[in-house]
Amino acid sequence: MSALRQRVASAARQARPTGMRNTRTYASESHGHGDHGHHAHQVSESFGPGFYLSFGVIPVSYIVYQLSRPNKDGEPTAIEQWLTKVSDVKEELARKNHNTTALIQQAAEDRHLFNSVQRPGHYELRYPEVFQHGSPTNVPAGHNINLDKVIAHYRKQHLDEEERKVKKLTAAE
């Protein structure tokens, strides 16, 4: 069947008229106006990355082979030393990560502990002026606080503390 098909195609080619054929013109040609300096550009093509990779494999493989061979003294190879360093670094990072995780967990436990503790309802004041820390100017009328009771309380507390100290000193002598 194939031979028959080839003969039919050959006969069809010979039967075509061999008249005048249209010629193709390209943009790089002169368009029939004479040569006006239109020439195809010269392109210098460089070698592709495949060329350099194929020739770079040879020295790289030789270097890797030399690094993988043990020394005459029985010392570990350079690759083994590098792998040992890498594994030591991984162990160090694992240890640091474990310590960091433990610290974060302890901080979270402490925070929960501090947030769940009952807070005192009142605070002992060290000095009565804490109530009037603001500026004495621009205070609206009637907003001044009468601190006589507070002052009397802290004065009594101070005198009691001083009496306790005196009694302790006289008892020690």
Phi, psi and omega in degrees: 000322182293318180296321179297317179298319180296321181291323178294318180295322179294319179294323179293325179292321182287336183278348180293149177289138181261041182286197182288126179264146176285133178265144181269143175244147181243161183295334182281349180277179188272359179060025176077011181257015183091172182272113180253028178086014177275110178231157176292142181286143176276126181245124176261114182264137179266171177290147180279174180294334178296324178297312182291324178295318182294322178277341178278342180294325184296306180292327179294317179294323177295318180295317179296320179297316180295323180288335182274351180277138179288154179286164178291334181280356181085010178288154178294154181289168180296324179292318178297319178297319180294317179295324177296316178298318181296317180292325176296320179295319179296318179296319179297317178295322178296320179295316179297318179297320179297315180296318180296318179297318179297319178296318181294320178295319179295320178296321179294319177297318179297319180296317177297322179296312181293325180285337182266355181283140177290128180271149180292150182281336180223160181236136175284130181268139181281331181207148185286345182288353181298335179287338184239052179283341184285177180289140179285346178269164180059032175262123180296154181298138178086003181258002175286139182267135176277113185258015183299315181294320180294316179297318180297319180299312183287329176294316178296318179297319179295315180296321176298319179295319179294320178297321179296319179295317180297316179298320180294319180292320180289328178289330182284336183278000000 
